Amino acid sequence: MSMAFTIWGEDRPGRWLVTCDHATNRVPDDLGGSLGISEADMARHIAYDVGALGLARALGEALDSPVIASDFSRLVIDPNRGEDDPTLVMKLYDGTIIPANRHVDAAETERRLNTLYRPYHAAYARLAARQPDTVILAIHSFTPCLKGRPPRPWHVGVLYSHLDERFSKPLIARLHAETDLCIGDNEPYAGHLPGDAIDKHALQRGRHNTLIELRNDLIGTEAEQKAWAQRLAPILTEVLAGLVE
């Protein structure tokens, strides 16, 4: 098993590839298993996407498709950033200073790229290439409120690049039909970031794609994660079936 990622259902025949870039808060042993911040901070959204892994795995089962997830904290190195992105190794996040990253230099960044980031993306690329018509479904979660910011009202955010709206725009329209949900259109973040995972594996390859963000207080338990997967999977399947390709 790789220290950089885990795969479930590699042999599933579905067209989707479900990904979870910020799946765990694990800090590798070669960093002492700690970044010098509290356990409470490591349990927060700054270290990983709370609830996203369970949702991704449940969606993989519901869609009969493989799932790939990183197995290192985004604070060690962020696999959803380009290699030249200044936020690749964060030194301050949502009010928390990351002591172990304070003096990270180019050599240490390169080491983390080689041991964690690049192996994850190599496996991701291999899975995405297994079928000619793979659809990338990236699963993330967001905190209900950043420090000092107003509460976020959205239940679900759909993120996408202006370079490819083919799947996400119809998905947003379909989700708006769910009258009990508040849907974010490129909220709480803009969906285009050069060099990120969707850019690497979908935009540059012409693959259908979307990134779904669930508010993390809605997917805190396994039961909630499975319920959301059961709700979203038929919607995703319906939208994909309706596309003119």
N, C-alpha and C positions, 0 to 999 in steps of 0.2 A: 504493500500500500504506500502510495506517495505521501510525503509530509505536506504537500502543497494542495492536494485536492482529493475529493472522493467522488466516485461515479456510482449511480444506481441505475439499474435497468438498461445497461448498454445494449442489450440485444432486443429491446422492445422495438416493435416495427413502426411506431408512430412517426409522423412527419416532424413533430416538434422537437426542439432541444430546449429543455428547461434549464436555466442557469441561475445560480445564486452566488454573486460575486462577493458578498459580505456575509457569509454564512455563519462563521464562528468567531469567537473572541480568543482563540488559542494563540499563545505566544510561544514560539519554538524554544526548545531547550537550549539552543546555542545562544539565545538572548537571555538565558536565566529564567525563562518562563514568566518573566514580568517586564513591564515597561516602566516601573516605578510609580504607577498610579494605583489608587485604591481599588479594592475588589468592587466597590459600589460603582466606580467609574467604568471599570471593565465590564460591568453588567449593563451599562447604558448603550444607547445608540451610537455613541462615539466610537465604540470598539467593534460593533457589528450590527447587522440589521436584525433586530429582535423579532423572532417569529418567522422570519423569511424562509429559513431552511425547511421548517416543517411544512409550510405552505408549498414550497417548491417541490418537495418530495411527494406531497399529496396530489399536486397537479400532474406530476410525472406519471403517477399511477392512474389517475383519472383519464389522462390523454394517451396512455399506453406508450409513453415516450421516455427517452433517457433524461437523466438529471445529472448535471455536474455542479459541484459546489467547491469553492475555495475552502481551505482548512487552516487559515491564519487570519489574525485580526487585521482589519483595514488600517489600524494604527502602526502595524509593522511595515507594511507597504500596501498601497491600495491598488488592487488589480483592475479597478474600474477607472483608471487614469492612464494617460499616455506616459511612456517612459521619460519624456522630457517635461512632464507637467510639474509645476512647482509644489503642488499639493500631493505628490506621490508619497512622500514620507512626511506626515503631519507633525508639527512641533507644538501646535496649539489648536484645540478643537472644542468649540462650544464652551469656552471658559476654562478648560482643563489644559494645563501644561503637561506635555509628555516628556518626562525627564530623560528617558533612554534615547529619545530622538534629538535631544538638544544639540548634540555635537556630531550627528551623523554626517559623514563626509562622502565624497564620490565613491571611494572604494567600498565603504559599507553599503551604500545604496546598490552598487553593482553586485555585491554578494547576495543581497536580498532579492534582487532581480533574478539572479541565476538559480537560487535555491527554491524560490517560492513563486514569484510572478511569472517568469517565463515557462516553467513546467506547467503551471495552471493553464496558461494560454495555448501551449502546445497541445495539451489534451483537449481543450475546448475546440481548437481548430480541427483536430482529428475527428471529433464527434460531429461537428457541424458539416464536415465533408462526407459523412457516411451515406448521405442521400443527395441527389441533385437539387431537391426542392425543400430543403430544411427550412423551417421557420424558427427563428430565435425568439424565445419567450423568457425575458430576463425578469426575475422576481427580486424586489427590494421591499424594505419597509421604512417608514419615517416616523419620527417622534411627533406627538401631538403639539408640542410647543418647544421651540428653542429658547434658551435663556434670554430674557429681556425682549422677547418677540411676542406678537399676538398669537393666540391659539390658531391652529390650522383646522379649518372646518371640513376638509375633504375626508371621505372614507377611503376612496380609491383615487390614485393619480395615474394617468396614462402619459408616459413620456415618450417623445419621439423627436427625430431630427426633421428639419424642413427639407432635407435632401431625400427623405422617403417617408411619406405619410400614408402609403397605400393601405396598410393594415390598421394603423392606430386611429386614423380619423373615423373609419366605419366602426371600430371598436368603441370609441367614445360616444358616437351616436347611439349605438346599441345600449351602452351602459346607462345613458340618460333615460332610457325607457324603464329602468329600474327606479321607480319613483321614490323609494325610501333611501336612495343613496345620493350623496353629494360627490360629484365626479370632478376631478381636477384635470384640466386640459393643459398639459405641460406644467402642472403644479404638483407638489410644492417646489419643483425645480424645472428649469429648462432642460430639454432632452438632448440637446446637441452639444457634445464635448469632443473635440478632435482627439483621436487616439484612445478613446475609451473602448470598453469591450464591444458595444454595439457597433461603433465605427470600425473596429478591427474585423469583426467576424460577420457583420451583416451588411453595413453600408458599402464597404469596399468590395463585397462579393455579390451585391445585388440581391441578397436574401430578404424575404419578408421578415419583419421584426416588430416587436413592441417591448416596452419596459413598463411593468406594472408595479406601482408602489401601494402597499397597504399601510394604513395607519396602524402603528404597532400595538396600540391598546386594544385593537380588534382581533389580534391573532396571537394573544399571549399564551393560549393553551392549545394542546393537540386537538381537542374537540373543535375549537374555533378555526384552527388551520384547515382541518378536514372539511368543515362546513363551508368555508370560503372556497376551497378547491372545488367542491361539488357544485357550488353556485357558478363559479367562473368558467369551469371547463366546458359546459354546453354552450355558453355565450361565445367563448373563443372559437369553438368548433363551428358554430353557426356563422360567425363573421368570416372565418377562413373559407367556408363553403361558398359564401356569397361573392367572393372576389373574382374579378375578371383578370386572369393572369396572362 
